[in-house]
Amino acid sequence: MFFIGQTYAQRRIQNTKGKVNILPPAIVVLCLCGAVDVEWWRIVNNLPPIMSRHHCPYCVYAHTWSVRRHARKCTRCRREWVPSRYLVHGVRADERAWKVFLTCFLRYRTVEGVRLHTHQSRPTILKMSALVRTAMADDVPEVLQGTVEVDETYIGPQWRNRRWVERKRGTKKGRGTEKQAVFGIRERARGIVRTFLVPNVQKRTLMALMLRHIERGSTIYSDAYQLYQETPKEGYVHDFVDHKQHEYGRGDVHSNGMEGFWGVLKRRLKTTGGIKRDRLSVYVAEETWRYNNRTLSETEKINRLITFLKVFGG
Ligand SMILES: [Zn+2]
């Protein structure tokens, strides 16, 4: 099962030793249905930001003096900084630096690629990437309505690349596989998706997600999976296509929008060359955000992310 994020105290213990270490967007909320929902840990746990303006951005020490008008000084490492200059506390980058970074990030530059354009260090860039992905995971539509498509897929390494012992053991294809299941809902009118990493694709899990994130009375299009047949009982209009009968679209009835997104997602994830399983949720959230905001211009995307990042500032 997925990890549940550490408590704030545990993080603080890690952080006070040596380097500044903003942990990945680790708070993953387990819904009642067991689905993994990436939410922003700070809101979820009602906790203070990982570093407030009173924390030293160099050594994450909480005791500081106020020196001069805007500056603060750490009582431990005796270094000074001006909190108001930084967009997100604990990351020594002002708004201009963040914008340059975001431009590179949105163009899929590597860390070394970003370093050519900014004067940030490698750890800082990694920290910034983690923060941006957290912001992206947070920026999702809550409820989808109208005509929606639902579908699941499985993400994981290809079997031909696994060790021989594992390969020999084998696994099922499609439903029943050992890969990570991802459930997706796509609203047609706005062309946006929501994705969830789910522990299984049982009725209990998926129905709870649909009830929570699809407005009652909406029209659901899906494939012929048994549990979707029960959606009319919950107050939805339902129709489906049967892939086994080689039926992939009947007029308006299809889930090809969702299938299209899976295609985009898998191709993008491939380019990263392997993702740890506990970080997968964040990368899926990133690609979901990129897909949902694909119509925005680069400037609009950057401004949107900046407004989300400012909330981290605390
Ligand atoms: Zn310090």
Boltz pocket constraint, residues with backbone or C-beta under 6 A from the ligand:
constraints:
  - pocket:
      binder: B
      contacts: [[A, 56], [A, 57], [A, 58], [A, 59], [A, 60], [A, 61], [A, 74], [A, 75], [A, 76], [A, 77], [A, 78], [A, 79]]
      max_distance: 6.0
